[in-house]
Amino acid sequence: MKETFFSTEIADGIFLISVTNKSNIAMEELVKPQKATANSYLVVGEEKALLFDLAINQENLWDYACSLTDRPVQVVLSHGHVDHIFYLNKREEVWLHPDDMDMVKNGVPGVNEPTHPCPVLHSLNEGDVIELGNRKLTVYHIPGHTPGSILLLDQKTKLLLSGDSVARRLLFGVGSDVKLEPFCKKVERLKKIDFKEAYSAHDRCALPKSHLNRMLQTIEETQKNGKKMKIPFVGEFKTYKYGKETELDYCDVAIFTSQKKDKK
């Protein structure tokens, strides 16, 4: 069955956008903890709106997001991975952290091609504030999933849009020299931030602030007791899973350990 768009207002003026191939299913079922999904988020202010990530592999994501508001929409990327920049070449300008700009422009060898034509890329850095009109979002930069991974905190609703940085599935350090200890310290600092819950790019369920502890505990367990895993042409990882995917406190961590050299 063809996937169709749906949206739900998860906080005042903030919409989760995703797709489903199920018909006549209640929203309560769609937003339960489950297997990985693909989600973008629309944040609407009085003057303009913000689409966080192009994370759904359908060209009409932009049109669907724009149909939810009469304000002009700007695109912000949580990071530069291929599953967050679908049809980026159709956009005129986007905002992201400068450390992921090269990844967006030139692609990742063996994974995706350079973006062509590439839109104008605007920088967002730690502490920047995005003004939408009676609505402000603060940028937090947490290198780890990628060097330029960012999160957005909506000051109005205290909701944290976390991309792939605060999530039930953490892939750490692929193709970068980002260290695990500084990442964990930045996650630890998030505990001091006034936010109620977080939403990630691959789950539709709200993550409580206590999930930060679950992430850090699972990272520690991965380092101590994680299983080794190899992915061809990517490298070696240590992995560990806590809980069941249908439970909220599920956490699946994969930490990149070394580059794998494959014969062509």
C-alpha positions in Angstrom: 0.0 0.0 0.0 1.2 3.5 -0.9 2.5 5.6 2.0 0.5 8.7 2.7 1.4 11.8 4.8 -0.2 12.5 8.2 0.6 15.1 10.8 -0.3 15.7 14.5 0.2 18.8 16.6 2.5 17.6 19.4 2.7 21.0 21.1 1.2 24.4 20.5 2.2 25.2 16.9 4.5 22.2 16.5 3.6 19.5 14.1 5.1 16.0 13.7 5.0 15.0 10.0 5.4 11.4 9.0 4.0 8.8 6.6 2.1 5.5 7.0 0.9 2.7 4.7 -1.9 1.8 7.1 -5.5 3.0 6.7 -8.1 3.7 9.4 -5.5 3.6 12.2 -5.9 5.8 15.3 -3.3 8.4 15.9 -2.6 6.9 19.3 -1.4 3.8 17.5 0.8 5.8 15.1 2.7 7.6 17.9 3.4 4.6 20.1 6.9 3.3 20.6 7.6 1.0 17.6 10.1 0.3 14.9 12.1 3.2 13.4 10.0 5.8 11.5 11.0 8.8 9.5 9.7 12.2 10.8 10.1 15.9 10.0 8.8 18.7 12.2 7.1 22.0 11.4 7.3 24.8 13.9 4.9 27.7 13.2 5.5 31.3 14.5 3.5 34.5 13.8 5.8 35.6 11.0 7.2 32.4 9.5 7.6 28.6 10.0 10.5 26.2 10.2 10.7 22.7 8.7 13.2 20.7 10.7 14.7 18.0 8.4 13.8 16.7 5.0 13.6 13.2 6.5 10.8 11.7 4.4 11.7 10.2 1.0 8.9 11.8 -0.9 9.3 14.9 -3.1 6.0 16.4 -1.9 7.0 16.7 1.7 7.7 20.4 1.1 4.2 20.9 -0.3 2.6 19.0 2.5 4.4 21.0 5.2 3.5 24.3 3.5 -0.1 23.2 3.4 -0.2 23.2 7.2 0.6 26.9 7.5 0.1 30.2 5.6 3.6 31.5 6.7 6.7 31.3 4.6 8.8 28.2 5.6 12.5 27.9 6.1 14.4 24.5 6.2 16.7 23.7 9.0 18.7 20.4 9.0 19.6 18.6 12.2 22.6 17.1 10.3 23.8 16.2 6.9 23.1 12.5 6.6 21.4 11.3 3.4 18.2 10.3 5.2 17.7 13.9 6.4 18.3 15.7 3.1 15.8 14.1 0.7 15.2 16.3 -2.4 17.4 19.0 -0.9 18.3 20.1 -4.5 14.7 21.3 -4.9 15.2 23.9 -2.2 16.8 27.3 -2.6 18.3 27.7 0.8 18.7 25.8 4.0 20.3 26.3 7.5 22.6 23.8 9.2 25.8 23.6 11.2 28.9 24.4 9.2 30.7 21.2 10.2 28.2 19.2 8.1 28.2 21.5 5.1 30.8 19.5 3.2 28.8 16.3 3.7 25.8 18.0 2.2 27.6 19.6 -0.7 29.8 16.6 -1.7 28.0 13.6 -0.4 29.4 10.6 1.5 31.6 8.3 -0.7 29.8 5.0 -1.3 26.6 6.4 0.2 25.2 9.3 -1.7 26.1 11.7 -4.5 26.9 15.4 -4.1 23.8 17.6 -3.9 23.3 19.2 -7.3 22.2 21.9 -7.6 23.1 22.7 -4.0 21.0 25.3 -2.3 22.5 28.2 -0.5 23.8 26.9 2.9 23.5 29.2 5.9 25.3 28.6 9.2 23.8 27.8 12.5 26.0 27.5 15.6 25.7 26.8 19.3 23.6 29.4 21.0 22.1 30.9 17.9 18.4 31.9 18.2 16.0 31.4 15.3 13.2 34.0 15.4 9.9 33.0 13.9 7.8 35.8 15.3 6.6 35.5 18.9 8.5 32.2 18.9 12.2 31.6 19.4 14.3 28.4 19.0 17.7 28.0 20.5 20.4 26.0 18.7 22.4 23.4 20.6 25.4 21.8 18.9 26.3 18.2 20.0 28.9 16.6 17.8 28.6 12.8 17.9 26.2 11.3 15.4 27.8 13.7 12.9 30.3 16.6 13.6 27.6 19.1 12.9 24.6 17.6 14.6 22.3 20.2 16.2 19.1 20.2 18.3 16.5 23.0 18.6 14.7 24.0 21.8 11.4 25.8 21.4 11.4 28.4 24.2 7.6 28.7 24.0 6.6 25.0 24.7 10.0 23.8 26.1 10.0 21.0 23.5 13.3 19.8 22.3 13.7 18.7 18.6 16.7 16.4 18.7 17.3 14.9 15.3 19.4 11.8 15.8 21.3 13.1 18.9 18.8 12.3 21.7 17.0 9.3 20.5 16.1 5.6 21.2 18.7 4.6 18.6 22.1 6.2 18.7 24.7 5.7 15.9 27.9 7.4 17.1 31.0 8.6 15.3 30.8 7.1 11.8 33.4 8.8 9.5 34.5 11.4 12.0 37.0 11.9 14.8 34.4 13.0 17.3 35.2 11.6 20.8 32.7 9.9 23.0 33.6 11.5 26.3 32.8 15.1 25.1 29.6 13.9 23.6 28.5 12.3 26.9 29.4 15.5 28.7 27.2 17.6 26.4 24.3 15.1 26.8 24.8 15.4 30.6 24.5 19.2 30.3 21.2 18.9 28.6 19.8 17.8 31.9 20.2 21.4 33.1 18.2 22.8 30.2 14.6 23.5 30.9 12.8 21.2 28.5 9.8 18.9 29.0 10.3 16.2 26.4 12.2 15.5 23.2 11.2 14.3 19.8 13.6 12.6 17.4 13.7 12.0 13.7 13.1 8.2 13.9 10.5 7.8 16.6 7.0 9.4 16.9 6.8 9.0 20.7 7.8 11.8 23.1 11.0 11.0 25.0 11.0 12.1 28.6 13.9 14.0 30.0 14.9 10.9 31.9 15.8 9.3 28.6 19.1 11.2 28.8 20.0 8.9 31.7 19.0 5.9 29.7 21.2 6.9 26.8 24.2 7.5 29.0 23.7 4.2 30.8 23.4 2.3 27.5 26.5 4.0 26.1 28.4 2.9 29.2 27.1 -0.7 28.9 28.0 -0.7 25.2 31.6 0.2 26.1 31.8 -2.5 28.7 29.8 -5.4 27.2 28.9 -4.4 23.7 29.1 -6.9 20.9 31.3 -6.4 17.9 29.6 -5.8 14.5 31.0 -5.2 11.1 29.3 -3.3 8.3 30.9 -3.7 4.8 32.5 -0.6 3.5 31.7 1.3 6.7 33.6 -0.2 9.6 33.5 -1.9 12.9 31.1 -1.1 15.8 30.3 -2.0 19.4 26.6 -2.4 19.9 24.3 -2.9 22.8 20.5 -2.9 23.1 18.4 -2.2 26.2 14.7 -3.2 26.5 12.1 -3.8 23.9 11.4 -1.6 20.8 7.8 -1.4 21.8 8.7 0.1 25.2 9.5 3.8 25.7 12.8 3.3 27.5 14.3 1.1 24.7 17.8 2.2 23.7 20.0 0.8 20.9 23.6 2.1 20.8 26.2 1.5 18.1 29.6 3.1 18.6 32.0 3.3 15.7 35.4 1.8 16.6 37.5 1.5 13.4 37.4 2.0 9.7 37.0 -1.2 7.7 39.1 -1.5 4.6 37.3 -3.6 2.0 38.7 -5.0 -1.2 37.0 -3.7 -4.3 
